[in-house]
Amino acid sequence: MVLTMKKPDEASAQAYVRTTEAHAIDLDGIVTVTARAIEIFGTREKAIRWLRTPLPSLSDRTPLSMLNTADGIEHIEEVLGRIERGVW
């Protein structure tokens, strides 16, 4: 039996690039939010605990669960800003 691999067509290759770029944006947002949380909470452990804790202000969702979209990332950045300013 001989296995052959089909070369991806240009549309498939472009779709892969778009998907990869979308994930890169999400990763950048996650890194930014995590770094900001560490800055605000003082330690990595406290920041991770906060990111994993369901919050009433997020309808009992965790901040971490919201980092899969640009809107979610923006919302968590706003929440962190309010915490930093003491408006929580």
N, C-alpha and C positions, 0 to 999 in steps of 0.2 A: 504494500500500500504506500502510495506517495502522497504526502500532504503538500499542498501549495497554498501560499498566502496571496490573497488578492491585494493589489496595491490600492490604497484608498483613493477615491476620486477627489477632485478639488473641493467639492461642496462638503464632503465628509471632513476633509482636513480643516476647512474654514470653521465648521461647526465645532470641531475639537478645540481649535484655538479660542473661539468665543467662550466655550465652556470653561477652559482653563483660565482665561482672563477673568471670568466671573468669579471663579473660586479664589483667585489671587486677591481680588478686591475684598471678598469676605474674610480671607485670612488677615489682610492688612487691618481691617476693622476690628477683628478679634484681638489682634496683637495690640492695637491702639487702646482699646477699651481695657484690656487686662493691665497694660502698663499704667493707665490712668487710675484704675482701681488700686493698684499697688501704691501709687503715689498718694492717693487719698487715705487709704486705710493703714498705710505705714509698713505693712509686711506682705509678702507674697501669700502666706498662709491665710491672713485675714481677708485679703482680696479674693482668693479662691473660695473661701467659705461664703463670702457675700455673693459671689457669682453663682454659687450652687444652692443658695437659700431661696425658697419660694417667698415672694413678697406680696403682701396684700395690695400694694399700689400697682402691681403688675398682674392683677387678677389671679394671685397665687401661682404665677409662673416664676421660674428662676430667670435672673438676668442672662445667664448662659444660654437658656433655651431661645432667647430672642436674638441671638447674634448670627442667625442664619440668613438675615435679610438686611439690606441697607437701611430700611426704615427702623428695624429693631435695633440695629447698632446706633443709629441716631437717637432713638428713644433712651437707650441705656446711657449714652453720653450725656443726655440732658439730665437724667436721674443723678448721675455722678456729679454733675455741676451743681445740682440742688443740694446734694449732701455736702459738698465742699463749702457751699455758702451758708450751710446751716438751715436751709429751707426744706426740711424733710418732713 
